[in-house]
Amino acid sequence: MINLNRFDLTSLRLFVAVVDGGSLTAGADRFGVSLPAASKRITDLERHCGMALLQRGQRGVTATPEGQTLHRHAIEVIARLEQLVQAVDDLHSGATGHLRLCANPSAFGGFLPSVLAEYARRYPHVVIDMEDALSEDGIRAVQKGTAELAVIGDNVPHEGLETLVCNVDQLVLLVPAGHLLDGRQNACLADVLEHDLVTLARSASLTRKVMAAADAVKRTPRIRVQVRSFDSMCRMVSFGLGLAILPRAAAALYAQALGLVQIGLEGIEMERVLLLAMRSRSELSGPATALVEMIEESAAPFSAARHSPKPAG
């Protein structure tokens, strides 16, 4: 029988860092310990478990199948302990709860700020811990338990998570005033792809959507600049470094201030659908449940038709 008292938080966190970083050195650097000390902790952990947890090689380490199982459970244990620490801190500060949320750029540039402002008004003693993250990173945060909720694009794989539609917007093209396409009510995708583009990272759900649309017409987008936010995208467009495709709500924030022109699009699926993802609604904290209910209220017109239940089993 494994002795639970011999599992210590530091060794588990070190093991997760080693697996995620792909080397003992990465884990040691993260925790500020020497490489021999890190190696001894991992060896002791393997001895206690009675099995090899890491496959060691010249290029680093990878988790064995047994190590992958421990890695998954260790992440959950660490996340729960971090939630415990946050709860105790909240009690000391007088807060009544903690909302942990990740959201992609489309959410930050669109519906989310107004929803959170109303949430803060209704629940002034809830601490909001929010991170601007690409959809894939938000999904990983929910899977690991470091966030309860994530706003993601609907075209990003999210198997095993429960989702509901939280917003639907329309994509538009942003061009500088006086551009060749300025003056058109709509521009077809084929014409847009004749020009350089400014996009988010290629892994971003919005960029994937643009790439898929281009692939459908057998074209390769000329991505000149990749940035991390809509603000940076629009600034690049204003300086003539390329055109940008983004949700209408976000485009409206920058068009007037930066002298940009919004143009409709043809030849691409115009709807930009955002989902609110969670591991299981029944497991959400009170603050997270309250936000879900608020978002359901605002998304009522389209939420029911697009609800995606968590797979059975």
Buried (B, 14 or more C-beta within 10 A) or exposed (E): EEEEEEBEEEBBBBBBBBBBBBBBBBBBBBBEBEEEEBBEBBEEBBEBBEEEBBEEEEEBBBBBEBBEEBBEEBBEBBBEEEBEEBEEEBEEEEBEBBBBBBBBBBBBBBBBEEBBEEBEEEBEEBBBBBBBBBBBBBBBBBBBBBBBBBBBBBBBEBEBBBBBBBBBBEBBBBBBEEBEBEEBEEBEBEBBBEBBBBBBEEEBBBBBBBBEBBEEEEBEBEBBBBBEBBBBBBBBBBEEBBBBBBBBBBBEBBBEEBEBBBBBBEBBEEEBBBBBBBBEBEEBBEBBBBBBEBBBEBBEEBBEEBEBEBEEE
